[in-house]
Amino acid sequence: MKHLRQLTDELMAKKARAALGGGEEKIAKQHAKGLLTARERIDLLVDAKTFVEFGQLNASDQPGLEETTYGDGLVAGIGKVNGRPAVIIAGDKTVLAGTEGSVHLRKSRQMHALAVRNGLPMFFLHEGGGLRMPDGMGSDGISDKLFPRELLTHHRKVPTMAAILGDSYGGPTWTAVSCDFVTQLKGTCMAIAGPRMLELANGQRVSPEELGGVDIHHQYTGQIDADGETEAECIEQLKRFFSYIPQNENERPPMRKTDDDPYRMVEEVFSILPDKRSRVYDMRNIIACLVDEGDYFEYQKQFGKALIAALAHLNGHVVGIIANQPNQYAGAPGPQECQKATEFICLCDSYHIPLIFLHDTPGFRISVEAEKAKMATKIMVWNQALALSTVPKISVVIRKSIGAAYGNMCGPGMGADVVVAWPSAEINFTGPEVGVNVVYGRELERADNPHERRQELLKQWSFDSSPYGAARKHLIDDVIHPAETRKFLCQTLEYLLTSKREKSERLLAAWPTGF
């Protein structure tokens, strides 16, 4: 009979081997590629000495792999991230290329259940090759390894955040695109299957970056929200996003201490907004004036660039900001902007984050390409998200807000608690130039002097686009002094965040994480 001390020594020797994952040679190969190991990534994310690992002595249940597959390609446990407890899951590339076997999947499911049961946010540090062939082959192999039901019915019960830190296919991709926030390391790939599988399946030959690199997701899919040059930068983005998000569905986002006067005047806006209505400017400069310390975190910065979505603080309260960006397509939303707005509204409403809308748009960006991309559907899905959202919503018309886009930016009757405008606001069904071209286009083609006739028609079509007509009929709530916008937002937000309204009804929590 072995003594407890001897048994303990054997245990610690086994754990020391397990801590090396696939072994020192595999670790060296990972480092040679310029990448960190799963445990090194976790060390970057969690506060020092707070990580408690579960399943360290797991191994593949395939015969003969018991001593060489510690963790079965997954490192998981609980730790603190900036002082807040969370569940952390990291794919271990050194063990069977981070692929998923039976034990790997069982551990993942149980960690997810642990997180939801205890209201703990989840962080995923991903790199891996999806389902392992030997584990998935045969009717018995695949029948219990289909899409993880816990992801499909998660309904944003706890926040989920993912970093793609190495090439990721299958399971890691399913997880990432189901998360609330995703960042990806430049030079990596996130796709359904890898280039080799693609070539074998249909003969297509592409590089990993052409298949699912950062640029593909920024330009086409919107499946990532940020990217980083280094793993440390990506992990820091996870932490920063997390600072705006509550622990779980039952809590509000954490307040942040601020010395920034909520009633501070923002005289800078007079020099930011051009006098000439057709001149562009960067809406980010106005956002920086309004929010605490000028600090905000932009969501999907490289996707749908004519719309800004950002998390920020107003008098310490977390807010979501949706703003048109005049220096991109004049601030006219297209299909990508619609998708981005919908996803952001769902995110904010699910986690009790009030929404601020800043208008400056000439209307939607319509085209043949937009119609092919289901623009009409995307516009209406955005509107449906607005209609179902129950967080406080404040809408400010900065400059133009034309046509249907006025509605999608939470104009009157679209669910805003308060709609106000600057005196520079121009609100109308369409711009007079467009209206004249549509109604009188053929007449102008036949006119002896088209320019002169156009000017006559423009005078006839000089409807009052100023905000005062709507203000007189109480179709908007007020026209405000631009320099008082921060004060107005902070005051109004304080009054709206009553005990009845401080938490959303979360009607959008069951909506998908992608559109």
Secondary structure by P-SEA (a helix, b strand, c coil): cccaaaaaaaaaaaaaaaaacccaaaaaaaaaaccccaaaaaaacccccccccccccccccccccccccccccbbbbbbbcccbbbbbbbbccccccccccaaaaaaaaaaaaaaaaabbbbbbbccccccccccccccccccccccccccccccccbbbbbbbccccccaaaaaaaaccbbbbccccccccccaaaaaaaccccccccccccaaaaaccccccccccccaaaaaaaaaaaaaacccccccccbbbbbccccccccccccccccccccbbbbaaaaaaacccccbbbbccccccccbbbbbbbcccbbbbbbbbbcccccccccaaaaaaaaaaaaaaaaabbbbbbbbbcccccccaaaaaaaaaaaaaaaaaaaaacccbbbbbbccccccaaaaaaccccccccbbbbccccccccccaaaaaaaacaaaaaacccaaaaaaaaaaaacccccaaaaaaaccccccccccaaaaaaaaaaaaaccccccccccccccccccc
